[in-house]
Every structure is written in C-alpha cells, then in structure tokens.
Amino acid sequence: MKFIFDLDGTICFSGKPLSERIVQALDTLIEKGHEVIFASARPIRDLLPVLPAHMHHFSMVGGNGAFIAKGGEVISTIHFDAQTSDILLKLIEEFNAAYLIDSHWDYSYSGSDDHPIRRNVDPEQRAKNVSPSELDELVKVVILSSLNGEQLIHKLQNLPIVIYQHGQEDIIDISPQGVNKWTGLKRLGVDPQQFIAFGNDANDIEMFRHSAHSVCVGEHTELGELATEKVSNEEEQIVRKILGLMSGLQ
C-alpha cells in the first residue's frame, strides 16, 4: 500500500525535522513492503532539510502539486503562464505585499526575517534568494501580508490560479490552475483509492477525496468531515495510527 504524508502540522512540527519516533514508524512501513510518499506545500528544496538523508530519494509532491521529485531529482514542475505571472507581480506591487515566490529551485523572499515561514525557506542554503525578475519561472507564490487583503483576494479570484488561505498562519498560498496534491500524485503514477493519506489542512482535500483511507491530524472542519478518521496532533497518537493501519493491512 502507498502511504502519502503531508509534512507540516501532520508529521513535522514547528518546522523541525521529523522526530526519531516518526522516522522509525515510516521505516517500519518500508520494511513491511509499503511505499512512503511525501506531499507538501513546501517546494522540494525545503522538503529535504526536514527529512533524514535516506528518505531524500523517496517520491515527493511539493508546492501543493507544482513540483514532482523521484529518485532524488526534481523531474517536473508546473509554473504560471507569462501573463498570469505578470499580473501576480503587479498585484504584489499594488498591494505592497510581502511574499515568497518559488521558481524551479531559486526563490525570492521579501518578508521579515522573523516571519515563521522564513525559518523553513532554504535553511541549508541550497538555492539563491534573488529578485522576482531574476527567476526563470514562477511556480508558487505565497503572500505573507498585504494592504487591504480582502480586495487582493477578490482580484486574485479572477485569475486562473488555485488559492489556499491558511487561517492559522494568515497567508495566501497560490498555485497554477489545476494544480493540487492529487494531480501531483497522479503524475507519480498513484491510482485513486489505492493509497492511505495523512494531512491536516485545506490543501489536502483533493488528496483525501481520492484516497482509500484518510486520517486528519488535528482540527480542521472541512478536512475532518471528509476524512475517514481523525487523530490528535500528538506525536504518539500519530505513530500509533500509522502502525495500526499498517497492522490492519497484514
């Protein structure tokens, strides 16, 4: 069976690497013949630092589906078309927005150094922080803050994009139209109803819709209603659930 794991808020907390207990549980899945795939809002560049080295070759969906990695390499990305990229950059300027913009590997960050997201961006300095004009393509945009957020959202909704609003972090997560974790998983050859999914937020909804079994970690109203079951975001409960589901497949 394929086990698909979101990272932040699901098996990874406060931006820290996976704990020893979580790694042990995932290793047990592998030892028993199951496949582990990671599906995160993070680009692949920022997925790697929270994973142990021996998991860097695992299949991964990054940027909510915009990045696909397999065997330790980014094998494909989906980026905004030129017209949409241009409009997004103009809106960022118009609303004086602080942002994180990801390209295939490098990025552009204009937020404060103490923003919670900053510690998760390229902590191992694998890439370059450049101006938006120096990025070869725009794959993912995160608005960290802006003037008149409601008006900005209204204008964004007229574009061919996917928007996730993360209430707890008060950010706007923007991906190209048609991109989500499920579309990314399909590009990895994952079939519907042939995997177990763990997640905690709105960007996991499409992945949950197509899973054979889904586990909502923590409290999220919409995702919780869709999930097969829910567990608290306490590490021991998550580990117990992973191993329990594995045992049920034996």
C-alpha positions in Angstrom: 0.0 0.0 0.0 1.1 3.6 -0.7 1.1 5.9 2.4 1.0 9.6 1.5 2.1 12.1 4.2 1.7 15.8 4.3 4.5 17.3 6.4 3.9 20.5 8.4 1.3 20.0 11.1 0.9 16.3 10.2 4.2 14.5 10.9 6.5 17.6 11.1 6.0 20.3 13.7 7.3 23.8 14.2 9.5 23.5 11.1 11.7 20.9 12.8 13.0 17.7 11.1 11.0 14.6 11.6 11.4 13.1 15.0 13.1 9.8 15.6 9.8 8.2 16.5 8.2 9.3 13.3 11.2 8.2 11.2 11.1 4.8 12.9 7.4 4.4 12.1 8.0 5.3 8.4 11.0 3.0 8.2 8.8 0.2 9.6 6.3 0.8 6.8 9.1 0.5 4.2 10.4 -2.7 5.9 6.9 -4.2 5.6 6.8 -3.6 1.9 4.8 -0.4 1.8 5.7 2.8 -0.1 6.0 6.2 1.5 5.4 9.4 -0.5 5.6 12.9 0.8 3.1 15.6 -0.4 3.7 19.1 1.0 3.1 22.8 0.3 6.9 23.2 0.6 9.0 23.1 -2.6 11.3 20.1 -2.9 14.2 22.3 -1.9 12.6 22.9 1.5 11.3 19.4 1.9 14.7 17.9 2.1 16.0 19.6 5.3 13.2 18.1 7.4 13.7 14.5 6.1 16.5 12.1 7.0 19.1 11.6 4.2 17.9 8.1 3.5 14.5 9.4 2.5 15.7 12.0 0.1 15.2 9.6 -2.8 11.5 8.9 -1.9 8.9 10.2 -4.4 7.6 13.6 -3.4 5.0 16.1 -4.4 6.0 19.7 -3.5 4.4 23.1 -3.8 0.9 21.6 -3.4 1.4 19.7 -6.7 3.6 22.0 -8.7 6.8 20.1 -8.1 7.4 16.4 -8.6 10.5 14.6 -7.4 11.6 11.0 -7.8 14.8 9.3 -7.1 16.3 12.4 -5.5 15.7 14.6 -8.6 13.0 17.2 -9.5 11.6 15.6 -12.6 8.9 18.2 -13.4 7.3 21.5 -12.4 4.2 23.3 -13.4 4.5 27.1 -13.5 2.2 30.1 -14.1 1.9 31.3 -17.6 3.7 34.5 -18.5 0.5 36.7 -18.4 -0.6 35.4 -15.0 2.9 35.8 -13.6 3.0 39.4 -14.8 -0.4 40.1 -13.2 0.6 38.5 -9.9 3.8 40.6 -9.7 1.8 43.8 -10.4 -0.8 42.9 -7.7 2.1 42.3 -5.3 3.4 45.8 -6.0 -0.1 47.4 -6.0 -0.9 45.9 -2.5 2.6 46.4 -1.1 2.6 42.6 -0.3 5.4 40.7 1.4 5.9 37.5 -0.5 7.8 34.2 -1.0 8.0 33.3 -4.7 9.4 29.9 -5.8 10.9 29.0 -9.2 12.2 25.6 -10.2 14.9 25.9 -7.5 15.8 29.6 -6.6 13.3 31.9 -4.8 12.5 35.5 -4.0 11.6 36.4 -0.4 10.6 39.9 0.8 9.1 39.2 4.2 10.7 39.9 7.6 13.5 37.7 8.9 11.4 36.8 12.0 8.3 35.6 10.0 7.5 32.0 10.9 7.8 30.9 7.3 11.3 32.3 6.9 12.9 29.6 9.0 11.6 27.0 6.6 12.9 28.6 3.5 16.2 27.2 2.2 17.7 26.6 5.7 20.6 24.7 4.2 21.3 27.5 1.6 20.8 25.1 -1.4 19.5 28.0 -3.6 19.7 31.7 -4.1 17.3 34.5 -2.9 17.0 36.8 -5.9 14.7 39.4 -7.2 11.4 38.2 -8.9 12.8 39.5 -12.2 15.7 37.1 -11.9 13.5 34.0 -11.5 13.3 31.9 -14.7 9.6 30.9 -13.9 7.1 31.4 -11.2 5.9 28.0 -9.8 4.4 29.1 -6.4 3.6 32.4 -4.7 2.8 32.9 -1.0 1.5 36.3 0.1 2.7 36.8 3.7 1.0 40.1 4.3 -0.5 43.0 2.3 -2.5 46.1 2.3 -6.3 45.5 2.0 -6.2 41.7 2.0 -9.9 41.3 1.1 -9.6 43.4 -2.0 -6.4 41.5 -3.0 -8.2 38.2 -2.6 -11.1 39.5 -4.8 -8.7 40.4 -7.6 -6.8 37.1 -7.2 -10.0 35.1 -7.6 -10.4 36.4 -11.2 -7.1 34.8 -12.2 -6.6 31.2 -13.5 -5.0 30.1 -10.2 -5.6 27.9 -7.1 -5.8 29.8 -3.8 -5.4 28.3 -0.3 -5.9 30.5 2.7 -4.2 29.2 5.8 -6.0 30.9 8.6 -3.6 30.0 11.4 -0.7 31.5 9.6 -2.7 34.3 7.9 -1.1 33.7 4.5 -2.4 33.3 0.9 -0.9 30.3 -0.9 -1.2 30.5 -4.7 -0.5 27.7 -7.3 -1.2 27.4 -11.0 -4.7 26.5 -12.1 -5.4 22.7 -12.0 -2.6 22.1 -9.6 -3.1 20.3 -6.3 -1.6 17.4 -4.4 -3.8 14.8 -6.1 -2.8 16.0 -9.6 0.8 15.7 -8.4 0.3 12.2 -7.1 -1.3 11.2 -10.4 1.9 12.4 -12.2 3.8 10.0 -9.9 1.6 7.1 -11.1 -0.6 6.9 -8.0 -4.1 5.5 -8.7 -7.3 6.6 -7.0 -8.4 4.5 -4.0 -5.0 2.8 -3.8 -3.4 4.8 -1.0 -3.7 6.0 2.6 -3.4 9.7 3.2 -2.4 11.7 6.2 -3.0 15.5 6.2 -4.1 18.5 8.3 -5.2 21.4 6.1 -7.3 22.6 3.2 -4.6 21.7 0.6 -5.1 18.0 1.5 -8.7 17.9 0.5 -8.4 16.7 -3.1 -5.8 14.1 -1.9 -8.3 12.9 0.7 -11.1 12.7 -1.9 -9.2 10.1 -3.9 -7.8 8.0 -1.1 -8.8 4.6 0.1 -8.5 5.8 3.7 -7.6 9.2 5.1 -6.5 10.5 8.5 -7.0 14.1 9.5 -4.3 15.2 12.1 -5.6 17.8 14.5 -8.6 20.0 13.9 -9.8 21.2 10.5 -13.5 21.4 10.0 -13.7 20.7 6.2 -10.9 18.2 6.1 -12.2 16.4 9.2 -15.6 16.0 7.7 -14.1 14.4 4.6 -11.6 12.2 6.5 -12.1 8.5 7.3 -10.9 9.2 10.8 -9.2 11.9 12.9 -6.3 11.8 15.4 -4.9 14.5 17.6 -1.6 16.2 16.6 0.3 14.5 19.4 3.2 12.5 18.1 2.4 9.3 20.0 -1.1 9.2 18.6 0.1 9.7 15.1 2.7 7.0 15.4 0.2 4.6 16.9 -2.2 5.3 14.0 0.5 4.7 11.3 1.5 1.4 12.9 -2.2 0.4 13.5 -3.1 1.0 9.9 -0.1 -1.0 8.8 -1.0 -3.9 11.0 -4.5 -3.9 9.6 -3.1 -4.5 6.1 -1.1 -7.6 7.1 
